[in-house]
Amino acid sequence: GGPKFVSIARTMAGLVVTEEEACDIVEKFRASNPKIAGADRRNPGVWRVLDNALKNSVGKPRFEIELPSGRIIPHFQPLSGADRNMSVLVPRLGKFMRVKTWGSNLWETCCQGMARDVFGEAILTAEKRPDSRVVAHTHDELILECEMDVSVKEIEDLMCVAPEWAPTLPLAAEGHEMQRYSK
C-alpha cells in the first residue's frame, strides 16, 4: 500500500514521495496490472492467488511454489498471527528465520527465482563453449574470458536464448569487450 511504498521508495531509490502520491501510484499500478494485483473476486490476480494458497497451507509443514522451470521454492511452517499476518520459516544466513510474507512478496520471490533460473541456464550454456571460460558472475552479469575471435554479439546471443520452459520469453543482453574487467 501507500505507506509502505513511501518507505520503499526512500530506501531503495532515494525518492521522497508523499503518502498521498504513493497511494495514487499504488492505485494506478494495481488498476493497470489486473493480472498481477487483481481486479475483483472473479479476477483475483496472482498476488491474491498466492496469498490465499499460503493461508490455505497453515498447519502444513511446507508451502511450496513451483516455478515454470520446475524448481520448487519452499517456505516452511506457515503461520497466521493474531493480527492475521502470515509468516513462514525461510533459510537465511545458514539458519531458519521466521519472516512475515504476503501475496505480493511471494510474487516478487517468484520473479527473482525465474530470473535466476534464466540466468543460470545462460551460465551453463556459456560453460559448454570450448572457446570461452566463465570467470565470474553476479546477479545478472556474466564475465567470460574468451578467445580473441569470439564476438560480443555471439555472447549476447547466447545470453538471449529463451529456456525450454519459457520459449517466448523476451530477453536482451548488452556485452562489452575489454582486456580486463572494469565496472
N, C-alpha and C positions, 0 to 999 in steps of 0.2 A: 504494500500500500504506500500511500504518500509519505507518511513519517519515516518509514524505513528507507524509501528512495532518497530522502534528503540526506541521511547519514551515508548511504552507499555512494551517492554522487560526490559527496565531500571526500570520503575515504579513498575511493577507487579512481576518481578522475579529478579531484581538486576543484570541483564545481560547487558554487554556492547557489542553492536553489531554495526558494521559499516553500513552505508546506503547501500553500495554495498552488504554486506552479507544479510541484511534484505530483499532487493529486490530479491535476489536469493532464500531465504527461502520462501517468499511470492509466488513467481513464481512456485516453486516446490510444495507448498501446493495446489495452485489452479489447477495445472496440475494433481495432484494425487487425487483430490477430485472434479471431474466434477459435481456430483450431488449437491454439495453444492455451489461451486464457478462458475459453468457453464463452458462449453467447447466452445460453439458457440451459435448463434441465435436459432438453432434447439434444442439445449440442454442448456437452459439458466441457470439452477441451481436455487436452492431455494433462494439464495441471490438476484438474478435479478428478480425472480418472485415476491418476497416480495417488492422489490424496486419499480417495475412497478405498483403493486397493490396500494402502498402508493401514488405514483404520480397520479394514476387514481382517488384517493379519494379526491384530492384537491377540495375545495368548498363544501364538505360534512361535517356535524358536527362531524362525527366519522369515524375512520378507525379501524376495528376490526380484530383480528387474533383469529380464533378458534383453540384451541389445540386439540389433539386427545382425550383428556379426556372429551371434550365438553365445558370446561371452556373458556370463552372469555377474551382476553386481549385487552382492549380498548385504543385507542390513540385518543385524541380529537383535533379538528380543524387543520387538516393537511394543511400546507402552503409550497409553493415553493418560496424561496427567490430570489432576483435579481441575486444572484450568482448560482442559480439553486439547491442550497442545500435545502433539505427538513427539516421541523421541525414540531413537534407536541406538544400539551399540555399533560403533564402527571402529575399525583398526586405525589408529593414529599413533605415529611415533613409537611403534613397537608394542603398544598395549591397546586395550579396548577402552573407548571413551563414550559416554552417553551424550548424544547431541540432539537438540530439537531439530525437527525437519517437517516439511510440508510439501505439497504437490509441486510448486514451482521450484523448490530447492532440489527435489528428486529429478525434475526435468533437466535442470542445469547439470546435475551429475550425469544424466544420460547423454546430454550433448557433449560434455567433456570426454565421456567414455567413448562415444562414437568417433570423436576427433582423434583420440588416442589410437583407436583401432585402425583408422585410415592411415595415420602416420606410421604406425607400427608395421603395416603391410608394405608401405613405401620403403621403410628401412630394410626390411627383409629382402625386398626386390633389389635394392641397391647393393646389399651384401653379396648377392649372387653374381654380380657383374665381375668378370675377371680383370677388367681394366680400371677398377676403382676400389677404394677401401674406405669403409666408414671409419672416420676418426673420432667423431663425437656427435651427439645430438641432444637438444634440449627443447622441450615443449613442441615447437613447430619448426625447428631449424635443424637441418641435416648438414653436417660438414663432411665432405668427401675429399680424399686425396686421389686424384685421377691421372691417368696417362695424359700426355700433352695433346693427343689427338681427340680426346673426348670433349665434345662441345657442351656449353652451358645449356643449350636447347635440349640436348639429349637427356640431361639430368632433370631439367624442368619437366619434360615429357614423362619421364619415369615417375616423378612425384605426382603427376596428374592422372595416373591410371586408376580408374574407379574400381573399388573392390567388387568381387562377385556378388556380395550381399547388398550392394547399392550401385547397380550398373549405371544409373542415370544421374548419380551424384555429380554436380558441377564442381570441379576442382581447378585451382590455379596455383602456380608456383612462380617465384621470382628467384633466379640464381645469380651468382656473381663469381667470376673467376678472379683469383688472386694468388699471389705467390705465398703469402702467409695469412693466417686468419686475422681479421680485424672486425670489430663491431661497427 
